[in-house]
Amino acid sequence: MAQYRSLIASEIETLVAQGCNADNWENVKVSERFDAKRVRETIFSGQIRLGTFEKSHTLEGGIVRHSGITHASLHNCVVGDNVYIGRVANYIANYEIGEDSYIENVDVMTVDGKSSFGNGTMVAALNEGGGREVPIYDHLSAQVAYLIALYRHRPALVKNLCGLIGKYTESVSSEMGYVGKSVKIRNCSKIVNVKFGDFTEADGCAELVNGSVNGNENAPVKLGVRVMARDFIIASGSEVNEGAMIDRCFVGQACQIGKQYSATDTLFFSNCQGFHGEAASVFAGPFTVTHHKSSLLIAGMFSFMNAGSGSNQSNHMYKLGPIHQGIVERGSKTTSDSYVLWPAKIGAFSLIMGRHTSHPDTTDLPFSYLIENSNETLLVPGANLRSVGTVRDAQKWPKRDRRKDPNKLDQINYNLLSPYTIQKMMNGIEVLETLQKLSGEECDRYYYHNTRIKRTSLLKGIKLYDTAICKFLGNSIIKRLEETKFKSIEEIRERLKPDLKDGLGEWLDISGLIAPKQMVGAILDKVENNQYETADDVLKDFMALHRDYYTLEWTWAAEKIEKRLGKKISEITVADIIGLVEAWKNAVISLDKTLYEDAKKEFTLTVQTGFGVDGGDLRRQKDFENVRGAFDENPFVVEVQKHIKVKEALGNELIDRIKDIK
């Protein structure tokens, strides 16, 4: 706790001589080593506390400013040690300013009455017409927001979660604002009821009203020129700049919003990027990315998603207003000029091409193409499993996680194949085989949830799903048995026995967290029974669930292996394991060779069109290779070839290790 004393007469004389005045000098208290020479042309009113001014600030270009106060008006402020405040056009009122901070060329910066600094703001995400509002707060996670927005069938759950957030909101509400340590606020016009965490930089903002900017030393927040933000919270490590406009928004950790992007009633979670375009009532789960001026995301839920230029959705059918909504499950993409008329639900890792107005539901047919064809939605099940782009996306997401804050709010599972997607593929095989059975094996086309499936696509879809399932189960059993020498089949069976009984049944994707439905349900029950003291306690349970993913995954995978073999783990033989590994090897090699051929399409003569200007075929080829590189030297192609060899060797190693065990 800082110690303050009253000014002595000589200090008051110095301050007055340097153009300072106060409504009552008795209300100005200073630290023991206060230097009055460092305060000039400043008006004080209300209760004032001033620290020491002993250090200097070095700015871009080598400009040095010694800490102190000049040309400012302060009302009810606490100024920490070594703060610089200069050229405040109007005033700074009701703020505690942390040590080593720098404030210059600000118009007005005030807290007007008791404020929660954006906490508790209701954001009408997902449904523009309301009914799914999420109260935002400093530590909001994608998982808690998901439950509040989507679990309206459990009103006690929603009420109690909102109550915990309300409790936190009240705890941080104050008539005093806060500027953390080492904060830089420069060239900003209007700042009202805004809290700034440590190491925040705000430079050139037009308007910041009722919000929290939660930077810290590990993950600073940067706010840039012409930014306008109202009723907002910006989490650690994020950047909002270049004329972005956000209104009633939560911007999660390590997000980037800029280039005149406009967002209203939107939740952005970890690593989202929004440039040029617009979002309205969007639940943007982790890694939702949109880069184009003509793209509108509206009334939808997305995650691990890339929106192509001109992507658009409609939530208004000109009857009862904009009340419709849509869900695009994780990993999906929209091509240029794609359009979806809500309501619709698109399965995980799907590709949306063209216009779709028939309200498709493809949740049990993941990794599909949805293609516009004669005003119908043509569905190609499993086609995205063959796409090099799908695998490339899955590899790049963990590499592009920009979060530096050790306290990660969103629990994110990056796995392409998981109990969540594999169960959907199993459901997909059942769906496709049922369609085939009901309509006849020789039928040319099949219809499913307002989509049309060609016979050839249906047959290929079944095969692709089965191949991916074999790959996943093989991955699981090889991982379970790796780096262990076994002497008997009993030792192998003991190792294959699940560590936990938990993990069986349906799995969910809770906006990035992949977990068993039953265990998520246990957390929900605890919320409904008021077993949590704070909202952060709920987050801790989701963290624990995320940490246990692979242990729980094996419980699920072991049961699927038992069903596939028709026997219990306690009855499994070496021959059974070798059979699973051989099927896995074939699946891996088959899928990798498909990816290899798909990548090869990027190096055809057609793709080389536009290269080698003013020349013939040889010049075109040379120009193409110098820009794009040779096919066999492409990093992804090299990685695919290496992956085939490594995985084949891994499978052979396990087989050699156990083949002679009785």
Sequence and secondary structure as in RCSB ss.txt:
>XXXX:A:sequence
MAQYRSLIASEIETLVAQGCNADNWENVKVSERFDAKRVRETIFSGQIRLGTFEKSHTLEGGIVRHSGITHASLH
NCVVGDNVYIGRVANYIANYEIGEDSYIENVDVMTVDGKSSFGNGTMVAALNEGGGREVPIYDHLSAQVAYLIAL
YRHRPALVKNLCGLIGKYTESVSSEMGYVGKSVKIRNCSKIVNVKFGDFTEADGCAELVNGSVNGNENAPVKLGV
RVMARDFIIASGSEVNEGAMIDRCFVGQACQIGKQYSATDTLFFSNCQGFHGEAASVFAGPFTVTHHKSSLLIAG
MFSFMNAGSGSNQSNHMYKLGPIHQGIVERGSKTTSDSYVLWPAKIGAFSLIMGRHTSHPDTTDLPFSYLIENSN
ETLLVPGANLRSVGTVRDAQKWPKRDRRKDPNKLDQINYNLLSPYTIQKMMNGIEVLETLQKLSGEECDRYYYHN
TRIKRTSLLKGIKLYDTAICKFLGNSIIKRLEETKFKSIEEIRERLKPDLKDGLGEWLDISGLIAPKQMVGAILD
KVENNQYETADDVLKDFMALHRDYYTLEWTWAAEKIEKRLGKKISEITVADIIGLVEAWKNAVISLDKTLYEDAK
KEFTLTVQTGFGVDGGDLRRQKDFENVRGAFDENPFVVEVQKHIKVKEALGNELIDRIKDIK
>XXXX:A:secstr
    EE  HHHHHHHHHTT EES GGGEEE TT  GGGEEEEEEEEEEEE     EEE GGG EEESEEEEEEEE
EEEE TT EEEEEEEEEEEEEE TT EEEEEEEEE  SSB TTTT EE  S TTSS  EE  TT  HHHHHHHHH
 TT HHHHHHHHHHHHHHHHHH BSSEEE TT EEES  EEEEEEE TT EEES SEEEEEEE   SSS  EE T
T EEEEEEE TT EE TT EEEEEEE TT EEETT EEEEEEE TT EEESSEEES EE TTEEE  TT EEESE
EESSEEE TT EEE   SSS S   EEE TT EE TT EEESSEEE TT EEESEE S  B TTS S EEEEETT
EEEEETTGGGG HHHHHHHHHHHHT     SS  S     SSSHHHHHHHHHHHHHHHHHHHHH TT SEEEETT
EEEEHHHHHHHHHHHHHHHHHHHHHHHHHHHTT   SSHHHHHHHHS S STT S EEEETTEEEEHHHHHHHHH
HHHTT  SSHHHHHHHHHHHHHTHHHHHHHHHHHHHHHHHTS GGG  HHHHHHHHHHHHHHHHHHHHHHHHHHH
GGGSTTTTTT STTS HHHHHHHHHHHH  GGG HHHHHHHHHHHHHHHHHHHHHHHHTT  
